[in-house]
Amino acid sequence: DTAVSQTPKYLVTQMGNDKSIKCEQNLGHDTMYWYKQDSKKFLKIMFSYNNKELIINETVPNRFSPKSPDKAHLNLHINSLELGDSAVYFCASSRGTSGNTIYFGEGSWLTVV
Amino acid sequence: AQSVSQHNHHVILSEAASLELGCNYSYGGTVNLFWYVQYPGQHLQLLLKYFSGDPLVKGIKGFEAEFIKSKFSFNLRKPSVQWSDTAEYFCAGNYGGSQGNLIFGKGTKLSVKP
């Protein structure tokens, strides 16, 4: 069973559309994250939730809105998609926030055309 | 500012060659260090991690890394690479008080020629 699973894996959509990426973890972790990997492979954190509370919110356009209905889920909704949003989005989770290992999902390849 | 840097952008080796990928982290108090590997088209997988204790840590697939505090380094090594080691390698640090924020280096692409 996949520990951190995200859907869809691939998404091609037009500029201006609204789309969501879903993430679920079955590890019993209380902290979940969204990371963005750009075309140069650089990884940067976008959001982090601990027990459904937002704890990290990096400089991300407010078109990006994470939602955590429970500790096992952290979804990412993106409004008014732009070409520059094309990237790979990785969901991740960990136990606590004090530096424990972070486990990553398989990534969602988003292409905006 | 807290940062992690990897010096090598692309490393090309022949099979059986030895590997060392550089990683340096900035001073920022307590830091936990990780090496992740990303095979083509796949997600990030943890190779090894250092929290405390023995500065030489062994990971999966024959990889090891040495934490040298005086040099702020955490280099990744493997005595003999295989074609299947072709991947992108990321060094990352989790600083105390960062609330779990994992700061990544820019990655090193390793290409192993058969």
Chai-1 contact restraints between the chains, C-beta under 6 A:
chainA,res_idxA,chainB,res_idxB,connection_type,confidence,min_distance_angstrom,max_distance_angstrom,comment,restraint_id
A,T31,B,G100,contact,1.0,0.0,6.0,A-B,restraint_1
A,K41,B,E88,contact,1.0,0.0,6.0,A-B,restraint_2
A,K41,B,G107,contact,1.0,0.0,6.0,A-B,restraint_3
A,F42,B,K106,contact,1.0,0.0,6.0,A-B,restraint_4
A,L43,B,F104,contact,1.0,0.0,6.0,A-B,restraint_5
A,I45,B,N101,contact,1.0,0.0,6.0,A-B,restraint_6
A,S48,B,G100,contact,1.0,0.0,6.0,A-B,restraint_7
A,I55,B,Q99,contact,1.0,0.0,6.0,A-B,restraint_8
A,I56,B,Q99,contact,1.0,0.0,6.0,A-B,restraint_9
A,I56,B,N101,contact,1.0,0.0,6.0,A-B,restraint_10
A,S94,B,G100,contact,1.0,0.0,6.0,A-B,restraint_11
A,T97,B,Q99,contact,1.0,0.0,6.0,A-B,restraint_12
A,T97,B,G100,contact,1.0,0.0,6.0,A-B,restraint_13
A,G99,B,N32,contact,1.0,0.0,6.0,A-B,restraint_14
A,G99,B,N94,contact,1.0,0.0,6.0,A-B,restraint_15
A,T101,B,L46,contact,1.0,0.0,6.0,A-B,restraint_16
A,I102,B,L102,contact,1.0,0.0,6.0,A-B,restraint_17
A,F104,B,H43,contact,1.0,0.0,6.0,A-B,restraint_18
A,F104,B,L44,contact,1.0,0.0,6.0,A-B,restraint_19
A,E106,B,H43,contact,1.0,0.0,6.0,A-B,restraint_20
A,G107,B,H43,contact,1.0,0.0,6.0,A-B,restraint_21
